Amino acid sequence: MLKVPYYPFNHIPEKLISEWKTAIDQVIESGVFIGGSFVEHFESEWSTFIKCERSVSVGNGFDGLRIALEVLGVSKGMKVVVPAHTFIATWLSVKAVGATPVGVDVDRNGLMDLDKLEALNDEVDAIIPVHMHGAMVNMPRLLNWAKPKKVKVVEDASQAHGANLDGKSVGTWGDAGVFSLYPTKNLGALGDAGIIVFADQVLASRAKSLRNYGAIEGKKYDYESLGLNSRLDPIQAAVLSVNLKYLNEWNDKRIKIANMYEEHLNENIKKLQPAALNSVRHHFPILVPNPEQVARVLNEKGIGVERHYPETAARSYAKVNRIKDSIPYPIADSISSSTLSLPISPWHTEDQISYVMESLNMAIADRSIEI
Ligand SMILES: Cc1ncc(COP(=O)(O)O)c(C=O)c1O
């Protein structure tokens, strides 16, 4: 039986692994294990790649979000709009700076519903649009709403590295853009990592200080704020510089796999996001009435799947904060109860993806699953 892991780390090409090893060796030879030229080099390469003024690397995406909010002045008593359906880190980052998340339901594509955003009655201070599964929120429309109200915008671009709208990169539309560089992301490290992008040098400099205990940029023991320790390791930076060279090629591979699914999956299977969204296909979510059962059937055939996410961030957040009656978000709830992500990555072979489709189509034909 062909095995198709959800994310096949065991299929990473030898050539790439040897490039990583060379890069790591270079860091070891440099004798610099915190900060230094490998980190600066990756930051400047990322700024060039997405065409932004300045990039500030951090330890992970969650810290990136909380640092971005903090440098934009979001603090206790303030309100931040977040989509009901996202990874929980988006909501938790708001709590981390002492502010309150204000949920907005998502649309049928799983992206923040801008009609509902525009109908909001609350006075809010900031908004975090999340570019889910590789597809971008309509940023011109969102900025039309946010800018006149002076609402700060932090893009959570953790699932959409390399995406763009009208040629302008994801992450560069708002006041700040945050990317998790978790290993399975479109651009990932070999461990935790993240990066924030800014158009404003002053904000970037404050973020740089915050990530390093609040020390003033360029000074070691002279502090300007209550900072934290969230620095990108040079070893991860060196690996990320290698991976960045391949990001466009890897995104093309993901798009090719998504196109195969679009073309050959049983036409009755609902896809969460249509090809027209111009996505970099971080995930390929389908909607089925019984995702756990479909997962079991596929698992029995050696196919790994994931669920992004089986509970909305709004509900998880309400639960952990012991808020009894979480507000209903009908579309987010309906997506989370039916979503199932099929394997997609630069490392899957066409044979593996064909096997996933055949297995799913056959299971529908012989009624071992219902859609
Ligand atoms: C949308 C979104 N936001 C934030 C994060 C948090 O990133 P990290 O795991 O690097 O802290 C993730 C990562 O999974 C994510 O998908």
The ligand as an ORCA input file, in Angstrom:
! r2SCAN-3c Opt
* xyz 0 1
  C      -2.768     31.806     11.060
  C      -1.676     31.537     12.056
  N      -1.343     32.491     12.942
  C      -0.356     32.316     13.827
  C       0.348     31.131     13.899
  C       1.350     30.959     14.982
  O       2.624     30.688     14.540
  P       3.706     29.938     15.449
  O       3.272     28.523     15.590
  O       4.970     30.110     14.688
  O       3.743     30.647     16.760
  C       0.070     30.118     12.986
  C       0.862     28.882     12.993
  O       0.455     27.784     12.993
  C      -0.986     30.316     12.047
  O      -1.329     29.362     11.165
*
